[in-house]
Amino acid sequence: MGAIRTPRGRWIEEGLRALAQGGPEAVRIEPLAQALGVSKGGFYGYFANRDALLAEMLDTWEREVADAVIERIESGGGDARTKLGRLFEFVQNVADGPVTGLTVDLAVRDWARRDEAVAGRLRRTDNRRMEYLRSLFRTFCADEDDVEVRCLIVFSLRVADHFIAVDHGGRTPAEMNALTRDWLLR
C-alpha cells in the first residue's frame, strides 16, 4: 500500500497562509512541507517549481474571492437588496481563512505593489467584484454616479474596515456596519 499524498489544495492553502504571514518571500517549499508535516518531494508531484505554486495560489485566490463568492450569493436567490444583504453578512462573517480571508487579500494587495503581473490579477479580480456590485445596485439605483459611490463604499469597507480605529459615539463597529448596510440598501 502506497503512502497517501498530501492533496494539491493543501499545498496551495499552506502557501496562501505563508503569503498572508510574510509575503511572497515567505512562500518556500521546505517550510511549507514542514508546516504540512511531509517531505518536500511530494511538492514536485504537483508543481514544477515555486513559481508554478505562486501562480496556482493566485488562481485559487482569484476564483474563490470573486466567482465562488458570487455563485454563493446568487445561489440563495432573491432580489438585489436581498443578495447585497447576504453578501454583506457573508463578508463580515468570513473567518480569516487561508483563501478568502482579509489577511490574504491584504497580502495580495501588498504583493501587487511590487509585482506588475500580480497587480494585473488584482485589478481583474477587483473589477470582477465591482462589476457584480454594480449589477446589483443598478437594479434599484437609476443614477450611475450613485451606483459607483455605493459600490466604492462597500468595497472600501471590505478592504479598509480592518484598519479603521475610531469611536462611533457609543456604537460598536458591528452596529456601524449594520447602519452602513441599511443606508446603502435604501
Secondary structure in CASP SS format (residue, H / E / C, confidence):
PFRMAT SS
TARGET T0000
AUTHOR 0000-0000-0000
METHOD secondary structure of the structure
MODEL  1
M C 1.00
G C 1.00
A C 1.00
I C 1.00
R C 1.00
T C 1.00
P C 1.00
R H 1.00
G H 1.00
R H 1.00
W H 1.00
I H 1.00
E H 1.00
E H 1.00
G H 1.00
L H 1.00
R H 1.00
A H 1.00
L H 1.00
A H 1.00
Q H 1.00
G H 1.00
G C 1.00
P H 1.00
E H 1.00
A H 1.00
V C 1.00
R C 1.00
I H 1.00
E H 1.00
P H 1.00
L H 1.00
A H 1.00
Q H 1.00
A H 1.00
L H 1.00
G C 1.00
V C 1.00
S C 1.00
K H 1.00
G H 1.00
G H 1.00
F H 1.00
Y H 1.00
G H 1.00
Y C 1.00
F C 1.00
A C 1.00
N C 1.00
R H 1.00
D H 1.00
A H 1.00
L H 1.00
L H 1.00
A H 1.00
E H 1.00
M H 1.00
L H 1.00
D H 1.00
T H 1.00
W H 1.00
E H 1.00
R H 1.00
E H 1.00
V H 1.00
A H 1.00
D H 1.00
A H 1.00
V H 1.00
I H 1.00
E H 1.00
R H 1.00
I H 1.00
E H 1.00
S H 1.00
G C 1.00
G C 1.00
G C 1.00
D C 1.00
A H 1.00
R H 1.00
T H 1.00
K H 1.00
L H 1.00
G H 1.00
R H 1.00
L H 1.00
F H 1.00
E H 1.00
F H 1.00
V H 1.00
Q H 1.00
N H 1.00
V C 1.00
A C 1.00
D C 1.00
G C 1.00
P C 1.00
V C 1.00
T C 1.00
G C 1.00
L H 1.00
T H 1.00
V H 1.00
D H 1.00
L H 1.00
A H 1.00
V H 1.00
R H 1.00
D H 1.00
W H 1.00
A H 1.00
R C 1.00
R C 1.00
D C 1.00
E H 1.00
A H 1.00
V H 1.00
A H 1.00
G H 1.00
R H 1.00
L H 1.00
R H 1.00
R H 1.00
T H 1.00
D H 1.00
N H 1.00
R H 1.00
R H 1.00
M H 1.00
E H 1.00
Y H 1.00
L H 1.00
R H 1.00
S H 1.00
L H 1.00
F H 1.00
R C 1.00
T C 1.00
F C 1.00
C C 1.00
A C 1.00
D C 1.00
E H 1.00
D H 1.00
D H 1.00
V H 1.00
E H 1.00
V H 1.00
R H 1.00
C H 1.00
L H 1.00
I H 1.00
V H 1.00
F H 1.00
S H 1.00
L H 1.00
R H 1.00
V H 1.00
A H 1.00
D H 1.00
H H 1.00
F H 1.00
I C 1.00
A C 1.00
V C 1.00
D C 1.00
H E 1.00
G C 1.00
G C 1.00
R E 1.00
T C 1.00
P H 1.00
A H 1.00
E H 1.00
M H 1.00
N H 1.00
A H 1.00
L H 1.00
T H 1.00
R H 1.00
D H 1.00
W H 1.00
L H 1.00
L C 1.00
R C 1.00
END
